[in-house]
Amino acid sequence: MLVYRSDDLGETEEFLSANYAPMRIGSGTDGPSPATIVRSAAESLSIDHLDLRFSMHYEAAPLGKICLCDIESGRVLDHSVGNGPAESFGPGRLFSLAPPDRPYVGTIDRARYSIVMFDPALLDELVVSATATNGCGCSTTIRSARRPPGGCATRSVTSTGTS
């Protein structure tokens, strides 16, 4: 487990750049910039709990990973990916920061949130067993969430429950 704590904006920028993606951060909050980050990780998956008790603007390079963000308190404001439209998120919202190959910008406003990050290659390793229920008696293994299943599994997946 990794635990990071600092009140120094420059140190936090260095930490974020080294552990996520190269980025520039700034703060519109006077005084210290308290940040706490706790990471649990296994191979190509990490779960981070962040507590940023200040308003932090960020401009980040692509993460190279899929990153899902769940806000507990505070807000993410004016978040945009590439040149896309800005969106804001509050408590209870689950969203993807950006595709792995796209930069993103925005402001974290005094937020506590969790992120799950993983290598996109994990999707290719996903193994789902599907047994056909349409009477053909076959079963298949789907090796990627990016490709639709073929053959009998397609009939099973798209079936509305009638045989």
N, C-alpha and C positions, 0 to 999 in steps of 0.2 A: 504494500500500500504506500502510496506517495501522498504526503501532506505538504502543502505550500501555504504560507501566510506571509503577508507583507502589507505595509502601509505606504510603500514607495511605488509611485506610478512607473518609473523607469525600470525597477526590478520586475514589476509585474509584466511589463511589455517584453522584457527579455525572457521571462518564464513562458509566457504565452507563445512567443515566437519559436522557442526551442521545443515546446511540447505539443503544439497544435500546427500552426502554419506561420510563416513570416507575416508580421502585421505591425501596423502603427496604431497606437492608442493615444487618447487624450482624455482629459476630464474637464467638465464644466463645474465640478464641485470644488469649493474652496477647502483647504486643509488636507488632512491625510486621505489616502485612497485605500481603505482597508479591503483586502482581497483574501479569501480562503478558498483553496481548491483541494479536494480529497479525491484521489484516483485509486480505483481498484481495476486491475487489468489481468488478462489472461491471453497469451499469444496475440491474436489479431483483433481483440475486442477489449474496449475499456469503458468503464462507467465512471463518470466524474460528477461530483457534487460541487457546485460553485456558489459562493456567497460574495457578491460584489456590493459593498455598502456605499457605493458612490455612483455617479453617472459617468459611464465610460463610452466614448465614441471609438469605433474600431473600423479599420480598413484592412482586410485580411486577404492574403493570397489563397489559392485553392488549397483545401485541406488534404486532398488525395484520399479521403475516406468518406464514407457515409456518416453523417452526424445528425442524430435526432435529438431535439431539445424539448424538455418538458419544464414549463415555468411554474414554480411554486408560489413565489411572490415577486412583486416588482413588475417591470415591463421590458420588452425589447421593442424599441421604437425605430421607425424608418429603416427597417431592414430590407435591403435589396440585394439581389444576385446579379452580377454583371451590370448591365444597363437596364435591368428590369424594373418594374414598378415597386415602390416602397410599401411594406406592410408592417403592421405593429401587432404584438402578441402580448397577452397578459396571462394571469394565473389560469391553470387548467388547459392551456393550449399546448399541443404537441405538434412540432413542425420540424422540417428538415432545414438545416442552416443553408446548404447549397449543394448542388451536385459536386462530386469529388473534384471535378476539373474546372470549377468556376470560382472567381473571387467574389467576396461579399462585403458589404458595409452596413453600418447601423449604429445604434446606441443602446447600451444596456443601462437601464435606469433603476439602480438600487435593487437588484434582483437576486433571488435565490432560485437556482434551477439545476436540473440534472441533464447530462448529455450521455448518450450512448454512441460510441464511435466504433466503426468496424471497416475493415478492408472490403471493397466491393467484390473481391474475389470470393468472399465467403458465400455470396449468393450463388456462385457457380458450384460450390461444394454442397449446397443444400440438397439433401436427399429426402424425397417425399415418397412414401409408398402409397399407391392408390390401388385399391381392389375394385374392379368393375362391378357394378351392381345391376347392370342391364341384362344379365342372363348369359353373357358370353363366357363367364367363368375364368377370364384371363386377369392377370395382374401385371402391373408395370411399375417401373421406378422412374421418377422424374429427376433428372440430374441437375436441372437449372431452373430457377424461378424466372429466368429471362426468356425461356422458350416455352411455348405451349406444349403440352403433352401430345403425343401422337396416338393413332390407332384407337384401340378400345378405351384407353384412358380418356381420350377426348370425349367420347360418347358418355362416359361416366361423369366427368366433370361438368359437362354442359347439360346433363340430364336434369329434369325437374322432379325426379323421383318416380316417374312412371317407367315401367319396364316395357 
